[in-house]
Amino acid sequence: MSYRKLRKKMNHKEQHTDSGNDAQKSIGTSLTENLNIIKQKTGNSPDIVIRTLPFGQEPEVSTAIVYVDGLVDNPTINEFLVQTLEDSAQEKLHEKDLFAFFSEKVVAVSNLETSKDWDVLFQSLLSGDTVILLDGKEEILIASTRGGERRMVEQTDSEIALRGSKEGFTETITTNITLVRRIIKNPDLWVEPMNLGTQTNTDLSLMYINGIVNTDILEEVRQRLGHVNLDSILDSGYIEQVIEDESSGVFPTVIHTERPDAVAANLLEGRIAIFVNGTPHVLIVPAVMIQFFQTPEDYYVRFPISTLIRLLRVFMYLISLIGPAFYVAVTTFHQEMIPTDLLVIIASQTETVPFPAIVEALIMEVTFEILREAGLRMPNKISSTISIVGALVIGQGAIQAGIVSPAMVIVVAITAIASLATPTYDIAISARLIRFAFMLGAAIAGFYGIILGLILLVVHLVSLRSFGIPYISPLAPFNSNSIKDTIYRGPLWSFNKRPKSLHPENAVRQGEDQRPSPPRKRGMVKAEMKEGDTK
């Protein structure tokens, strides 16, 4: 069953069998009437191009080529449709099956389909295909001529890597699928297309590796997409919010990336990629929390370096989560933990500040969030300048005015830098939100409030699922084989199994004996001696 039929079934659309509705859905035989319907349906828009051409002799048949200017590849239309029609203008048609001859001998486009349905006609037309109508025939030809203006493949700005591929996804779904196929040259890499959005009819595609992906997870993804009944799909974020397990939380349970190598790596582990036309962000499901602290570059360097970098990212995330709360708790309830000399300095700085530590923290955090958002929305040429100058001027001015203490400015600045060190924006913004709850807990109960907040946070994380997969796996439930690719990144030769939490159909990733085996030292000495004797 096709996805178009599955979607109609999920939306409980009944098929009308009366002759009146069939007449509306089916294309007529009169070319003039069909073209009038197209003009009326599209509001006689100037970008809907209709070219009427004669075809053949004895009898001469009127044909029409209809396409949307800007969505098609004009050279393809001119060379393989218009030119071939003109070359066949003298063809004798009285003894030939007109439609079969036209589709097999005249149209030189490789990807050619037929239909008798108006919905299919408009869907194909507005997707960049060219529709060919023949007078006296109720069946149409749909030629694949999609093209138009497209953004070139460039390096992504949000996921910059020093090593590895520099290619990033674009807004064209076919280009994005091609970028992944260049990496995984496997016939088992399957793509399933569909359309969502009752008004936009947005093209989507599921991509997975048959024989590796878990069929139960794949069927769950299909069902969730089949239940989507949105008016429009303008970005992959629309899909993400309606298919994730829990949309009210702050932690992301669906990965989105702009890197083809990241998609390829997740497909090879048994995950599923969702491509949405019009956006460079590809969704990957299911997701676990530790993935948001990993980057494709982690696998391109030696494992001790990668492990240290991952530890640094997790440490930075903890700082961005509880950094201000820790300072508030220490200065408000636990001054005995501060060395005496440092305590004297902090006390002298806060002597003229009229607000308690929690108010200072809230003022500076809210101010920094305003500067961050303002920097994102301003033009690129002035955003960095305004952000830096704004932070310096406001910070220095607040200290001189006695509103906040210098120590608080330093703590907030370190917290902000730590939040920027988190590689994934979705997980970083979760810390920015939860940080305020920890600050309030620290202001009320000190370290006890922070510990209580951490306990509640862990309980919440344990309860989360991503398409049925535990969110903090392989830590809970614990799996010793998958633990080597979490905060600790083991050597690549030890990755002989795929993540057990995904329950892949084929769990074997590579051979058991992949450990490097350098030549023995004695053998190298003998080779050097023999080389010396030869000389």
Secondary structure, DSSP 8 states (H G I E B T S, - for coil): --HHHHHHHHTT-----SHHHHHHHB--S-HHHHHHHHHHHTTT-TTEEEEEEEE-BSS-EEEEEEEETTTB-HHHHIIIIIHHHHHTTT-B-TTS-HHHHIIIII---SSEEEE-BHHHHHHHHTTT-EEEEETT-S-EEEE--B-S--------SSS--SSS------S-HHHHHHHHHHH---TTEEEEEEEE-TTT-EEEEEEEETTTS-HHHHHHHHHHHHT---S---SHHHHHHHHSS-SSSSS--SEEES-HHHHHHHHHHT-EEEEETT-S-EEEES--GGGGG--GGGGSS-HHHHHHHHHHHHHHHHHHHHHHHHHHHHHHT-GGGS-HHHHHHHHHHHTT--S-HHHHHHHHHHHHHHHHHHHHHS-HHHHHHHHHHHHHHHHHHHHHTTSS-HHHHHHHHHHHHHHHTSS-HHHHHHHHHHHHHHHHHHHHHTHHHHHHHHHHHHHHHHH-EETTEETTTTTTTT-TTGGGBSSSB--GGG--B--GGG--S--B-S-S--------HHHHHHHHHHHHHH-
